Amino acid sequence: MRVRQLGENVINQIAAGEVIERPASVIKELVENAVDAGASTVEIVTAAGGKTLMRVSDDGRGMNRDDLQLAIRRHCTSKLNEEDLFDIRSLGFRGEALPSIGAVSRLSIQTRHADEDHAWSISVEGGKQAPIAPAARRKGTQVEVRDLFFATPVRLKFLKSDRAEAAAITEIVRRIALAYPHVGFSLSGADRQSLNFPAARGEDAHLARIAQVLGNDFTDNAMEIDAARENVRLSGFAGLPTYHRGNAQHQFFFVNGRPVKDKLLLSGLRGAYADVLARDRHPVVVLFIEVEPGLVDVNVHPAKADVRFRDGQLVRGLLVGSIKQALVQSGHRSSTANAAVALDALRGSGGAGTAAGAGNAGGYGGWYPERQTGFNAAQAFRPAASAFERVDPGTGEVHEGPAGYATAFDLREPETAAYDAVGFAGASPPVGQAGLAGLAIPSADARAHEVPVDEIRTRLPLGAARAQVHETYLIAQTEDGMVIVDQHAAHERLVYERLKDALARRDVPRQMLLIPEVIELPEEDVARLAERAEDLEQVGLSLEAFGPGAIAVRETPAMLGDMDIRGLVLELADELTEWETADGVRERLDHVAATMACHGSIRAGRRMRPEEMDALLREMEATPLSGQCNHGRPTWVELKLTDIEKLFGRK
């Protein structure tokens, strides 16, 4: 076959395939056009998942007769001049959407400009245009698309079920609605449950819209983000580590108001939460990036879902640093959803949904460290931010070691540390309790002379220890409720942060084993451990190959006390294959410290004395990120007295 020019209709159908992949693609293009037209209200109606009908109506500027005639021709647009290709400030700019839709469906448009006496209508069927004609309509535009892909039946075979296509349309509308809170959106049809997002006004418009789309459950468990660096500003909300999901579908990124799914941003988000979330869990975020249009290329993909930043590391660093700063400032705050689940379980419902009144159930009991001022965005911007660097919440200065840990991880002898607020004079832990090293436990003399502190302790965020149940959970009383603490998860976080603090100062205290512990392992595991011996030594674990099939451990971190050395080495050996792909030494040490903390913390089944329980609670209050363990699981939940009374019918 010889080379020949394709027909205009075939060209249009091929081009349409790049822009219009499914019904959700049509809705995206039409809703973006409505937003660009300055609409304050956008109404969407669909049928059969958008396959048979999609109608988008708005009250925007509308078009006059001449503009409507041009709008259905390829590469005709009012949003772009030739010199503005790298200064794009609108969602659409190529002039491809309407002609692409008209090439593969039955398209009709009615529009009226404010300066026109009446509306105009035009229709396109499979790329064939009908004459323009007068119509009756108020100001704005209505675009109706019927029988999508009727002109290319083979494309219909690749569409999913009506329900799946309807869900994809819902997701598109939700994303655009999040970006434009001042615009009201409604989505209805026989194939779906109706959605209605009224326009939000005022300074908290974004927060109000986020609550409309994601629910109050998210806003109750989110940290506010607001930072800037050079010509980039980051704002929005990021969920607490204990408020996570099993997939990344609840991560919303916007660049200059455009919903995007960018690998650079997703990578930065994983890096920000890597220290507090398990690898198979995903944070919930709604983040807005504002950057000069000339510093970001949105003309990368026909669907405009990908972008390319001129300085990607600047954007990633700002994202990582800002979220880590917010995590530190969130203190020991934990998700309110944990309390809701606990209340549901107590009620016997077995459900995981939010119970009535659960929004007041606690989780963090309405308390978290006072919002810090003076945030220095320049310091939050850390292109290589890691768990071993911290931003001082008060000054914004970056130091080695985690923020605010001077009290929580005081490596002085235990007897020199005290909690003056509750009369703790400090005492060394009893023999055989080295796993609790670092917790300030009051001596008998101190308890004999202290003022009545029980009432004082109940006023503290995590209250006063009352009991230990099943040698696993601590019960503490607060002024208006009770707190349940997972002793292993809580102490694991404390030990982990203490290890990181010592690592940052390059001063991990060690204890030499009287008799080295020899552990038999496969030769390949021995080789991996020996290769990483220098890294492991930085965290206080000194080991060496002991023949072809064994490892000899000579020193362990002193702060871990009497620990399961064999279990630790076996787990490290199993995980080393993954660490070989880590970015650098700091990331590898992070993994090692987390694994050590798990093996060196109080285990379930370990009985604790009352003063040890109180000391653990006070450490948690002084430790940022103590609301979740190293794997992102909650370390505590709070039940309000009012909710407990409801369980027993008292209220």
DOMIKE-606340 format. One line per field, with one value per residue (C-alpha): residue in one letter; residue number from 1; x, y, z. Coordinates in Angstrom, 2 decimals. Layout:
<nodes>
residuo <- (A:...);
num <- (NUM:...);
xx <- (X:...);
yy <- (Y:...);
zz <- (Z:...);
</nodes>
This chain:
<nodes>
residuo <- (M:R:V:R:Q:L:G:E:N:V:I:N:Q:I:A:A:G:E:V:I:E:R:P:A:S:V:I:K:E:L:V:E:N:A:V:D:A:G:A:S:T:V:E:I:V:T:A:A:G:G:K:T:L:M:R:V:S:D:D:G:R:G:M:N:R:D:D:L:Q:L:A:I:R:R:H:C:T:S:K:L:N:E:E:D:L:F:D:I:R:S:L:G:F:R:G:E:A:L:P:S:I:G:A:V:S:R:L:S:I:Q:T:R:H:A:D:E:D:H:A:W:S:I:S:V:E:G:G:K:Q:A:P:I:A:P:A:A:R:R:K:G:T:Q:V:E:V:R:D:L:F:F:A:T:P:V:R:L:K:F:L:K:S:D:R:A:E:A:A:A:I:T:E:I:V:R:R:I:A:L:A:Y:P:H:V:G:F:S:L:S:G:A:D:R:Q:S:L:N:F:P:A:A:R:G:E:D:A:H:L:A:R:I:A:Q:V:L:G:N:D:F:T:D:N:A:M:E:I:D:A:A:R:E:N:V:R:L:S:G:F:A:G:L:P:T:Y:H:R:G:N:A:Q:H:Q:F:F:F:V:N:G:R:P:V:K:D:K:L:L:L:S:G:L:R:G:A:Y:A:D:V:L:A:R:D:R:H:P:V:V:V:L:F:I:E:V:E:P:G:L:V:D:V:N:V:H:P:A:K:A:D:V:R:F:R:D:G:Q:L:V:R:G:L:L:V:G:S:I:K:Q:A:L:V:Q:S:G:H:R:S:S:T:A:N:A:A:V:A:L:D:A:L:R:G:S:G:G:A:G:T:A:A:G:A:G:N:A:G:G:Y:G:G:W:Y:P:E:R:Q:T:G:F:N:A:A:Q:A:F:R:P:A:A:S:A:F:E:R:V:D:P:G:T:G:E:V:H:E:G:P:A:G:Y:A:T:A:F:D:L:R:E:P:E:T:A:A:Y:D:A:V:G:F:A:G:A:S:P:P:V:G:Q:A:G:L:A:G:L:A:I:P:S:A:D:A:R:A:H:E:V:P:V:D:E:I:R:T:R:L:P:L:G:A:A:R:A:Q:V:H:E:T:Y:L:I:A:Q:T:E:D:G:M:V:I:V:D:Q:H:A:A:H:E:R:L:V:Y:E:R:L:K:D:A:L:A:R:R:D:V:P:R:Q:M:L:L:I:P:E:V:I:E:L:P:E:E:D:V:A:R:L:A:E:R:A:E:D:L:E:Q:V:G:L:S:L:E:A:F:G:P:G:A:I:A:V:R:E:T:P:A:M:L:G:D:M:D:I:R:G:L:V:L:E:L:A:D:E:L:T:E:W:E:T:A:D:G:V:R:E:R:L:D:H:V:A:A:T:M:A:C:H:G:S:I:R:A:G:R:R:M:R:P:E:E:M:D:A:L:L:R:E:M:E:A:T:P:L:S:G:Q:C:N:H:G:R:P:T:W:V:E:L:K:L:T:D:I:E:K:L:F:G:R:K);
num <- (1:2:3:4:5:6:7:8:9:10:11:12:13:14:15:16:17:18:19:20:21:22:23:24:25:26:27:28:29:30:31:32:33:34:35:36:37:38:39:40:41:42:43:44:45:46:47:48:49:50:51:52:53:54:55:56:57:58:59:60:61:62:63:64:65:66:67:68:69:70:71:72:73:74:75:76:77:78:79:80:81:82:83:84:85:86:87:88:89:90:91:92:93:94:95:96:97:98:99:100:101:102:103:104:105:106:107:108:109:110:111:112:113:114:115:116:117:118:119:120:121:122:123:124:125:126:127:128:129:130:131:132:133:134:135:136:137:138:139:140:141:142:143:144:145:146:147:148:149:150:151:152:153:154:155:156:157:158:159:160:161:162:163:164:165:166:167:168:169:170:171:172:173:174:175:176:177:178:179:180:181:182:183:184:185:186:187:188:189:190:191:192:193:194:195:196:197:198:199:200:201:202:203:204:205:206:207:208:209:210:211:212:213:214:215:216:217:218:219:220:221:222:223:224:225:226:227:228:229:230:231:232:233:234:235:236:237:238:239:240:241:242:243:244:245:246:247:248:249:250:251:252:253:254:255:256:257:258:259:260:261:262:263:264:265:266:267:268:269:270:271:272:273:274:275:276:277:278:279:280:281:282:283:284:285:286:287:288:289:290:291:292:293:294:295:296:297:298:299:300:301:302:303:304:305:306:307:308:309:310:311:312:313:314:315:316:317:318:319:320:321:322:323:324:325:326:327:328:329:330:331:332:333:334:335:336:337:338:339:340:341:342:343:344:345:346:347:348:349:350:351:352:353:354:355:356:357:358:359:360:361:362:363:364:365:366:367:368:369:370:371:372:373:374:375:376:377:378:379:380:381:382:383:384:385:386:387:388:389:390:391:392:393:394:395:396:397:398:399:400:401:402:403:404:405:406:407:408:409:410:411:412:413:414:415:416:417:418:419:420:421:422:423:424:425:426:427:428:429:430:431:432:433:434:435:436:437:438:439:440:441:442:443:444:445:446:447:448:449:450:451:452:453:454:455:456:457:458:459:460:461:462:463:464:465:466:467:468:469:470:471:472:473:474:475:476:477:478:479:480:481:482:483:484:485:486:487:488:489:490:491:492:493:494:495:496:497:498:499:500:501:502:503:504:505:506:507:508:509:510:511:512:513:514:515:516:517:518:519:520:521:522:523:524:525:526:527:528:529:530:531:532:533:534:535:536:537:538:539:540:541:542:543:544:545:546:547:548:549:550:551:552:553:554:555:556:557:558:559:560:561:562:563:564:565:566:567:568:569:570:571:572:573:574:575:576:577:578:579:580:581:582:583:584:585:586:587:588:589:590:591:592:593:594:595:596:597:598:599:600:601:602:603:604:605:606:607:608:609:610:611:612:613:614:615:616:617:618:619:620:621:622:623:624:625:626:627:628:629:630:631:632:633:634:635:636:637:638:639:640:641:642:643:644:645:646:647:648:649:650:651);
xx <- (0.00:1.32:1.53:-1.63:-3.36:-5.98:-9.45:-10.43:-12.95:-10.39:-7.86:-10.41:-11.27:-7.59:-7.01:-10.12:-8.62:-5.81:-8.15:-11.35:-10.56:-13.83:-16.93:-14.99:-12.65:-15.62:-16.87:-13.40:-13.07:-16.57:-16.41:-13.00:-14.44:-17.26:-14.79:-12.65:-15.83:-16.24:-19.23:-20.49:-22.68:-22.04:-24.72:-23.83:-26.32:-25.34:-27.00:-25.56:-22.23:-22.09:-22.28:-25.72:-25.95:-23.73:-25.05:-23.04:-24.76:-23.16:-23.91:-20.62:-19.92:-21.29:-20.38:-21.70:-22.57:-19.11:-17.33:-19.68:-19.01:-15.27:-15.45:-16.16:-13.18:-9.87:-7.28:-9.64:-9.50:-10.02:-7.58:-4.20:-2.13:0.90:3.27:1.48:2.32:4.51:2.26:-0.91:-3.36:-6.48:-7.43:-8.02:-5.88:-5.51:-8.92:-9.24:-12.00:-15.19:-14.05:-12.76:-16.07:-18.03:-15.97:-17.03:-20.52:-23.71:-22.85:-25.16:-24.33:-26.62:-25.00:-25.85:-23.44:-24.46:-24.38:-26.62:-30.41:-30.90:-28.98:-27.47:-27.29:-25.21:-24.90:-22.21:-22.82:-19.83:-17.84:-20.59:-21.74:-25.32:-26.11:-26.08:-29.53:-31.17:-32.25:-33.84:-31.59:-30.43:-26.84:-24.30:-23.69:-25.18:-23.28:-25.04:-23.21:-25.20:-24.14:-20.42:-18.26:-21.24:-19.00:-16.21:-18.02:-14.78:-14.01:-17.20:-15.82:-13.02:-15.32:-16.05:-19.45:-21.90:-21.18:-17.41:-17.72:-20.12:-17.60:-14.85:-17.05:-17.72:-13.99:-13.35:-16.06:-14.78:-11.26:-12.31:-14.72:-11.87:-9.86:-12.67:-14.65:-16.27:-18.05:-21.12:-21.23:-24.09:-23.98:-27.14:-28.61:-30.46:-27.12:-25.88:-26.48:-26.72:-23.85:-24.22:-21.37:-22.74:-20.39:-18.30:-17.35:-14.93:-11.42:-12.27:-13.82:-11.25:-11.72:-15.50:-15.28:-12.88:-15.40:-18.14:-16.13:-14.16:-16.28:-15.66:-13.82:-10.87:-10.86:-10.99:-7.88:-5.85:-2.91:-2.95:-0.08:0.95:4.50:6.39:9.82:11.00:8.21:6.39:3.61:2.20:-1.09:-3.83:-4.32:-2.50:-4.00:-2.50:-0.43:-3.07:-5.68:-4.61:-6.02:-5.18:-4.70:-3.63:-7.06:-7.49:-4.43:-5.35:-2.72:-3.43:-0.99:-2.33:-5.85:-5.27:-5.80:-2.65:-1.19:2.52:5.21:7.45:4.73:3.78:7.43:7.73:4.59:5.94:9.19:7.39:5.40:8.07:9.00:5.46:3.51:3.76:4.71:1.34:-0.65:-1.28:-1.89:-4.90:-3.95:-5.42:-2.53:-2.41:0.76:0.88:3.80:4.50:3.07:6.42:8.00:5.72:4.93:1.33:1.58:3.16:0.22:-2.97:-5.11:-3.09:-2.87:0.93:3.07:6.79:8.36:11.40:12.86:11.33:13.63:12.58:8.93:9.63:11.78:9.11:6.52:8.63:9.86:6.44:4.67:7.45:7.24:3.48:3.96:6.36:3.97:1.10:2.81:1.27:-2.04:-3.87:-6.76:-10.29:-11.35:-9.66:-12.04:-15.02:-14.05:-13.59:-17.04:-18.61:-16.96:-18.23:-21.74:-21.53:-22.14:-18.91:-18.82:-15.89:-17.91:-18.17:-20.63:-23.03:-21.14:-17.85:-16.49:-16.29:-15.09:-11.51:-8.55:-6.60:-9.18:-9.24:-5.62:-2.50:0.61:-0.09:0.09:3.59:4.21:7.14:7.27:10.21:9.34:12.91:13.98:11.07:12.42:14.86:15.52:17.15:14.97:15.26:14.34:17.75:17.14:14.54:13.00:12.75:9.01:9.70:12.44:12.21:15.95:17.14:19.23:20.51:18.12:14.34:12.56:11.59:13.33:15.67:13.22:11.68:14.99:17.30:20.19:21.37:21.20:17.55:17.99:18.90:15.68:12.48:8.99:8.61:5.01:3.94:6.53:8.76:12.21:13.50:14.85:16.67:14.43:14.51:16.96:15.80:13.75:16.38:13.83:12.30:15.58:15.05:11.61:11.61:10.15:9.59:11.47:9.77:11.18:9.78:6.37:6.40:7.03:5.19:2.06:-1.13:-0.55:-3.29:-5.57:-2.72:-2.01:-5.62:-5.42:-2.51:-3.28:-2.87:-4.09:-3.12:-2.41:-5.04:-4.50:-2.90:-5.12:-3.97:-0.43:-0.74:-2.90:-2.71:-5.83:-5.45:-8.03:-8.34:-10.51:-13.32:-12.71:-10.23:-7.23:-6.27:-2.58:-0.92:2.21:4.34:3.38:3.87:7.25:8.38:7.91:9.74:12.70:12.78:12.89:15.55:17.65:17.28:18.32:21.46:22.14:21.86:24.46:26.54:26.62:24.69:25.68:26.67:26.90:29.45:28.17:30.09:29.85:29.28:26.05:26.63:23.71:23.67:22.44:22.55:25.80:24.10:22.54:25.90:27.46:24.76:25.07:28.86:28.63:26.39:28.41:29.63:26.08:24.87:27.72:26.44:23.29:25.25:25.09:28.56:28.74:31.08:31.11:31.88:32.80:30.88:27.46:27.23:27.30:28.81:27.17:29.57:27.80:24.20:22.65:22.70:19.33:17.63:18.69:18.07:16.67:16.04:19.31:18.69:15.24:16.65:19.48:17.15:14.74:17.56:18.84:15.39:15.01:18.49:17.51:15.09:17.58:20.02:17.77:17.48:18.59:21.42:22.93:20.35:17.47:19.17:19.80:16.16:15.15:17.66:16.54:12.88:13.59:15.70:13.00:10.47:12.72:13.90:10.56:8.23:6.52:2.91:2.73:5.19:3.68:4.31:4.24:1.97:4.92:6.26:2.89:2.78:6.35:5.45:2.48:4.62:7.23:4.49:3.25:6.76:7.43:6.34:4.76:3.95:0.34:1.39:4.03:6.72:4.26:1.51:-0.72:-2.29:-0.59:-3.62:-7.28:-9.41:-13.03:-14.93:-16.96:-20.10:-19.78:-19.13:-22.24:-24.26:-23.11:-24.73:-27.85:-26.97:-27.39);
yy <- (0.00:3.40:6.39:8.48:11.24:10.04:11.52:14.30:12.09:9.32:11.88:13.24:9.76:8.93:12.23:11.67:8.41:10.35:12.70:10.68:7.30:6.72:8.64:10.08:11.75:13.54:14.75:15.97:18.06:19.51:20.37:21.98:24.09:25.18:26.20:28.09:29.92:31.34:29.22:29.41:26.31:23.16:20.48:17.01:14.32:10.83:7.57:4.07:5.16:7.95:5.58:6.73:10.21:12.90:16.42:19.28:22.62:25.77:29.45:30.69:33.36:31.36:31.87:34.05:32.69:33.06:31.51:28.53:27.97:27.81:25.86:22.54:22.89:21.36:23.60:26.54:28.03:31.30:30.36:30.49:32.84:31.70:33.38:31.90:28.23:28.26:30.60:28.52:29.68:27.74:24.08:23.66:25.20:22.86:23.27:19.51:18.46:19.41:18.28:15.01:14.38:15.25:12.79:9.76:10.65:12.61:16.04:19.01:22.41:25.21:28.44:32.04:34.89:37.68:40.18:38.08:38.41:34.67:31.41:29.42:25.69:23.37:19.61:17.25:13.55:11.32:14.32:15.66:19.16:20.43:24.11:26.49:27.61:29.93:28.42:29.35:29.24:31.41:32.67:29.87:26.65:23.17:20.36:17.05:13.91:10.84:7.40:7.73:5.76:4.91:5.94:3.63:0.54:-1.30:1.26:0.30:-3.20:-1.75:0.14:-1.33:-1.94:0.91:0.94:1.14:3.94:5.83:5.48:6.90:9.91:10.44:10.42:13.04:15.33:14.91:15.89:18.99:19.97:19.83:22.29:24.83:25.27:28.50:26.56:24.47:20.98:18.50:15.03:12.99:10.25:6.96:5.12:6.60:8.17:11.93:14.13:17.75:20.06:23.56:26.47:27.34:30.89:32.63:31.91:28.31:27.51:24.83:23.18:23.25:21.68:19.01:18.14:17.94:15.58:13.48:13.93:15.43:12.26:13.38:17.01:15.88:13.76:16.03:18.39:21.74:22.36:25.86:26.55:28.28:28.22:30.58:30.58:27.50:27.42:24.27:24.25:21.83:19.04:15.78:12.97:11.73:8.55:6.59:7.75:5.70:3.59:0.36:2.11:5.49:6.48:9.08:11.13:14.34:16.62:19.86:22.03:25.52:24.14:21.21:17.67:15.65:12.25:12.93:10.36:12.99:14.10:10.52:9.73:12.75:11.75:8.25:9.75:12.09:9.26:6.54:6.91:6.55:4.34:0.72:0.14:-1.35:1.57:4.93:8.39:10.53:13.99:16.96:19.18:22.25:23.43:26.92:27.72:30.26:28.81:29.17:26.81:23.85:22.15:20.92:20.06:16.66:14.32:14.72:14.11:16.74:14.40:14.58:17.65:18.35:20.82:22.82:22.24:18.98:18.57:21.95:20.88:17.43:18.85:21.36:18.59:16.25:18.94:20.52:17.25:16.10:19.43:18.98:15.44:16.70:19.47:17.00:15.60:12.38:13.10:9.99:9.41:9.97:7.10:4.72:5.76:5.45:1.86:1.10:2.47:0.46:-2.68:-1.97:-1.41:-4.82:-3.49:-4.89:-2.07:0.15:3.18:6.37:5.95:8.67:11.12:9.44:12.67:13.71:10.34:11.44:9.70:12.74:14.05:17.50:17.97:18.29:20.46:24.14:25.25:26.53:29.94:31.29:28.41:28.92:27.45:27.81:25.41:23.06:22.73:19.85:18.06:15.19:15.36:12.30:11.01:12.10:15.80:17.80:21.24:23.11:23.86:27.20:28.64:26.60:25.88:22.51:20.41:16.89:14.65:14.66:17.78:18.21:15.05:16.60:15.70:12.61:10.97:12.26:9.82:10.79:8.17:7.59:8.87:12.35:12.74:13.89:15.02:18.02:18.59:15.35:15.10:12.50:12.48:9.74:6.31:3.56:0.80:-2.40:-5.14:-7.04:-4.11:-2.64:-2.56:0.44:2.34:6.04:6.19:8.43:6.33:7.97:6.55:5.46:8.53:10.82:9.22:9.63:13.38:14.35:16.45:14.68:14.41:12.03:14.89:16.63:13.53:13.15:16.65:15.63:14.61:10.87:10.94:8.86:5.13:3.00:-0.59:-3.04:-5.63:-8.87:-7.62:-5.83:-2.72:0.15:1.94:5.60:8.04:11.55:14.41:13.52:9.95:7.13:6.23:2.73:2.30:-0.57:-0.87:-2.57:-0.23:2.85:1.81:0.74:4.33:5.74:3.40:4.14:7.90:7.51:5.44:8.05:10.78:8.85:8.14:11.81:12.59:9.63:8.39:5.14:3.65:0.00:-2.94:-5.68:-9.22:-11.27:-14.20:-13.36:-14.81:-17.07:-17.45:-19.98:-18.64:-19.54:-18.44:-15.83:-14.19:-14.20:-12.48:-9.79:-9.10:-8.96:-6.55:-4.24:-4.60:-1.00:0.34:-1.87:-0.74:2.83:1.73:-0.12:-3.64:-5.12:-8.42:-10.38:-13.56:-16.62:-19.17:-19.76:-20.34:-18.23:-14.68:-13.67:-10.71:-8.97:-5.70:-4.48:-1.04:-0.47:1.28:-1.93:-3.87:-7.61:-8.33:-11.20:-10.94:-14.03:-12.83:-9.42:-10.83:-13.24:-10.42:-8.15:-10.91:-11.36:-7.64:-6.94:-7.84:-4.90:-2.53:-3.14:-0.98:1.82:5.30:5.63:4.98:7.04:5.09:1.81:2.96:3.97:0.39:-1.00:1.36:0.49:-3.24:-2.85:-0.78:-3.54:-6.18:-3.94:-2.61:-3.84:-6.97:-7.93:-10.16:-8.03:-6.93:-3.28:-1.46:1.61:4.01:2.42:2.88:6.56:7.06:5.55:7.91:10.94:9.90:9.58:13.10:14.46:12.53:13.71:11.01:8.83:8.53:5.67:2.95:2.58:0.68:3.31:1.47:3.58:3.41:4.65:5.56:7.71:7.13:10.13:9.71:10.88:8.07:5.48:6.67:6.26:2.64:1.98:4.03:6.77:9.42);
zz <- (0.00:-0.98:1.34:1.24:3.13:5.63:5.49:7.88:9.67:10.28:11.51:13.96:15.25:15.79:17.57:19.68:20.93:22.59:24.45:24.95:26.50:28.37:29.55:32.47:29.96:28.40:31.78:32.69:29.52:29.72:33.43:32.97:30.14:32.46:35.18:32.64:31.54:35.04:36.04:39.62:39.21:37.17:36.79:35.45:34.43:33.19:32.15:31.74:33.14:30.57:27.61:26.45:27.96:29.49:29.97:31.51:32.13:33.53:34.13:32.76:30.16:27.25:23.57:20.78:17.35:15.81:18.79:18.79:15.08:15.76:19.05:17.31:14.98:15.98:17.65:18.02:21.52:23.36:26.13:24.45:22.33:20.37:22.81:25.86:25.35:28.48:30.46:30.66:33.33:32.31:32.60:28.87:26.14:23.15:21.54:21.07:23.46:21.59:18.10:19.60:21.36:18.22:16.19:18.26:19.55:18.98:20.35:20.78:22.30:23.42:24.59:25.26:25.82:28.19:25.31:23.04:22.81:22.52:22.59:19.71:19.18:17.05:16.73:15.48:14.78:14.11:12.95:10.66:11.58:11.29:10.64:13.59:14.73:17.28:20.60:23.92:26.96:29.85:30.02:30.03:28.13:27.99:26.27:25.69:24.56:23.50:22.32:23.01:20.54:18.29:15.38:16.57:17.95:18.68:21.38:23.23:23.82:25.92:28.29:31.72:33.31:33.77:37.49:36.98:34.43:36.73:39.57:37.35:36.54:40.25:40.96:38.28:39.64:43.21:42.19:40.29:43.08:45.60:43.53:43.07:46.30:45.08:42.31:43.12:41.56:41.27:39.74:39.15:37.00:37.07:37.17:40.42:43.79:43.47:44.62:45.58:46.56:47.25:46.62:49.69:50.61:52.94:54.20:55.09:51.70:50.91:54.30:53.87:50.40:51.65:54.37:51.70:49.51:52.02:55.13:58.55:59.50:57.39:58.48:62.13:61.56:59.29:59.74:57.99:55.58:54.53:53.38:50.60:49.04:46.33:43.70:45.02:47.63:49.20:51.10:52.04:54.53:55.25:57.31:60.55:60.15:62.05:59.52:56.50:53.69:51.89:48.53:47.16:45.81:48.56:47.62:45.81:44.27:42.43:40.51:39.83:40.27:37.91:39.30:38.62:39.35:39.39:40.23:41.79:44.21:45.07:45.77:48.05:49.92:50.54:51.78:54.19:55.77:55.51:59.18:60.53:58.13:57.07:53.44:52.52:53.95:52.29:53.78:52.88:51.60:49.75:48.69:46.46:44.74:43.32:41.04:38.32:35.07:33.37:35.94:35.18:31.88:31.71:28.00:28.65:28.02:25.94:29.03:30.96:33.99:34.15:34.69:34.64:37.07:36.06:39.54:40.70:43.69:45.05:44.93:46.37:49.15:50.13:50.20:52.35:54.72:55.26:56.02:58.36:60.15:60.55:61.84:64.51:65.52:65.76:68.86:70.16:68.45:67.27:64.90:66.19:63.95:66.39:69.15:66.83:66.00:69.71:70.53:67.72:69.07:72.60:71.25:69.63:66.13:64.82:62.28:61.49:60.54:62.52:65.37:66.38:68.46:67.69:66.41:70.04:71.18:71.29:69.83:70.90:73.33:71.83:72.90:70.86:71.18:70.79:67.17:66.57:65.06:63.16:60.72:58.40:55.02:53.84:56.55:55.91:52.39:52.64:49.35:51.23:54.34:56.57:59.97:61.28:60.65:62.47:62.24:65.51:65.86:67.53:65.34:62.17:62.39:61.19:63.55:63.73:65.60:66.02:67.24:70.86:72.01:74.55:77.29:75.79:74.97:77.66:77.60:81.06:83.78:84.68:88.21:86.90:84.92:86.60:85.83:88.08:87.05:88.69:91.42:89.77:91.37:89.10:89.86:88.04:86.76:88.77:87.92:84.88:83.57:81.25:78.47:80.27:80.44:79.92:81.51:84.59:87.43:90.85:93.81:97.04:98.85:96.17:96.42:100.20:100.04:96.87:96.99:95.91:92.20:91.16:90.22:88.41:86.35:85.28:83.83:81.62:78.02:78.61:82.20:85.23:84.95:86.65:85.52:83.16:81.49:79.89:80.54:77.20:77.57:80.02:81.26:82.23:83.58:82.17:83.37:81.02:79.92:79.73:77.58:76.46:75.53:73.68:75.80:73.14:70.30:72.49:73.86:70.38:69.16:72.21:71.73:68.00:68.52:71.20:68.82:66.10:68.51:69.43:65.76:64.89:67.55:66.38:69.95:70.40:73.78:73.48:75.81:75.22:75.57:78.10:75.72:72.03:70.70:67.71:65.32:62.50:59.17:55.47:53.86:51.68:54.77:56.54:53.52:53.47:57.19:57.03:54.09:56.15:59.37:59.17:58.88:61.71:63.95:63.72:65.55:68.22:66.76:66.36:64.51:62.27:60.26:62.39:59.82:56.57:58.15:61.31:62.67:66.01:67.78:70.19:71.09:71.19:71.86:75.63:75.61:74.43:77.52:77.52:74.09:71.68:69.76:67.67:66.58:65.68:63.54:61.74:60.88:59.73:57.47:55.93:55.22:53.84:50.30:50.29:51.90:49.08:46.90:49.49:48.57:51.05:54.45:56.31:54.86:55.73:59.28:59.54:58.78:61.26:64.03:63.48:63.59:66.73:68.42:67.80:69.36:72.21:73.45:76.17:74.95:75.37:78.45:80.45:83.76:84.63:87.95:88.36:88.39:85.20:83.52:84.49:83.32:79.94:79.60:80.42:77.83:75.23:75.98:75.49:72.28:68.83:66.66:69.68:68.52:66.26:66.30:63.64:61.43:61.54:64.02:66.78:70.17:72.11:71.90:74.16:75.11:76.42:79.61:77.83:75.29:78.00:79.83:76.64:76.42:79.79:79.10:81.56:78.89);
</nodes>
